[in-house]
Structures are given as structure tokens and as C-alpha cells.
């Protein structure tokens, strides 16, 4: 019987997924502990303007929602014109 570690992992194999997850988690934890790429310099929570941050987040959310509604309405208009049953022309 062959060694299970020697055989290639199948796509979507749970063991491979767990190994990749643990590696990425270790990489992230190393960045947090060591400063590395997650180093934001001196950061003080009391400097955070929570009201402005919430307003900006809500503004972005509403803008995205507005664009989504516009896109859905455009698609509905297109479908309405192309899928509408043909109307007979009025008799002259």
C-alpha cells in the first residue's frame, strides 16, 4: 500500500484545504505579530472619527444600492421591450 502523503491531492480535497487554510492563517498571524505588511504605524483608537466613518460607509452603501436599482430597472426595461407580445397595428 502506498504512503498517503506521497500521492497527489485531489482537487477540493479537505486535507489540502485545511493545509492551505492553516498556512494562510499562519502567514496572517505572522504579519500581525511581526509588524510586517500589517504595520499601520502609530495608531490610536481615540483618533478615529466614528461618526464620519459611519457616514462614509452608509454613503457608499446607498450609492451602490442606487446603482444596483438603476441596473435592475434598465434590465427590466430591455426585457419589457424585447419580450412584450407583438401588438396588432390599429386598423386604418
C-alpha positions as MATLAB code, in Angstrom:
seq = 'XXXXXXXXXXXXXXXXXXXXXXXXXXXXXXXXXXXXXXXXXXXXXXXXXXXXXXXXXXXXXXXXXXXXXXXXXXXXXXXXXXXXXXXXXXXX';
ca = [
       0.000    0.000    0.000;
       1.366    3.447   -0.908;
       2.048    6.251    1.536;
      -0.969    8.648    1.605;
       1.360   11.668    1.902;
       3.147   10.649   -1.328;
       0.060   10.605   -3.518;
      -1.140   13.820   -5.196;
      -4.059   15.523   -3.537;
      -7.341   15.602   -5.428;
      -8.897   18.941   -6.244;
     -11.153   20.002   -3.421;
      -9.598   17.507   -1.024;
     -10.384   18.502    2.594;
      -6.813   17.763    3.713;
      -5.391   20.136    1.105;
      -7.925   22.798    2.015;
      -7.010   22.540    5.701;
      -3.286   22.708    4.920;
      -3.732   25.833    2.780;
      -6.005   27.410    5.381;
      -3.500   26.794    8.170;
      -0.670   28.198    6.049;
      -2.589   31.369    5.200;
      -3.662   31.755    8.818;
      -0.057   31.374    9.958;
       1.053   33.953    7.393;
      -1.565   36.430    8.594;
      -0.711   35.835   12.248;
       2.980   36.362   11.478;
       2.172   39.664    9.807;
       0.163   40.801   12.801;
       2.770   39.729   15.355;
       5.838   40.808   13.447;
       4.576   44.140   12.230;
       5.460   43.400    8.580;
       2.892   44.334    5.957;
       0.170   44.933    8.550;
       2.128   47.663   10.306;
      -0.003   50.808   10.186;
       2.446   52.830   12.231;
       1.311   54.529   15.403;
      -2.420   54.070   15.698;
      -4.625   55.454   18.437;
      -8.270   54.486   18.658;
      -9.182   57.871   20.098;
      -8.170   59.431   16.759;
     -10.905   57.534   14.937;
     -13.809   59.729   13.833;
     -16.543   57.135   14.201;
     -19.364   59.404   13.015;
     -17.530   60.323    9.805;
     -16.608   56.683    9.184;
     -20.226   55.559    9.575;
     -21.454   58.372    7.318;
     -18.912   57.437    4.643;
     -19.828   53.736    4.847;
     -23.546   54.494    4.591;
     -22.943   56.884    1.695;
     -21.021   54.204   -0.201;
     -23.710   51.633    0.574;
     -26.528   53.903   -0.621;
     -24.603   54.833   -3.789;
     -24.026   51.159   -4.588;
     -27.684   50.361   -3.906;
     -28.754   53.238   -6.143;
     -26.617   51.927   -8.994;
     -27.946   48.421   -8.494;
     -31.540   49.661   -8.668;
     -30.716   51.589  -11.856;
     -29.170   48.467  -13.397;
     -32.163   46.308  -12.479;
     -34.561   48.892  -13.907;
     -32.543   49.069  -17.139;
     -32.618   45.290  -17.499;
     -36.365   45.286  -16.793;
     -36.920   47.924  -19.488;
     -34.886   45.938  -22.007;
     -36.749   42.719  -21.210;
     -40.086   44.508  -21.340;
     -39.421   45.847  -24.844;
     -37.999   42.609  -26.241;
     -40.348   40.158  -24.579;
     -43.590   42.121  -24.912;
     -46.146   40.429  -27.114;
     -46.500   41.962  -30.545;
     -49.440   44.347  -30.650;
     -51.529   44.411  -33.787;
     -51.364   47.664  -35.653;
     -54.550   49.714  -35.498;
     -56.837   49.245  -38.472;
     -56.918   52.235  -40.763;
];
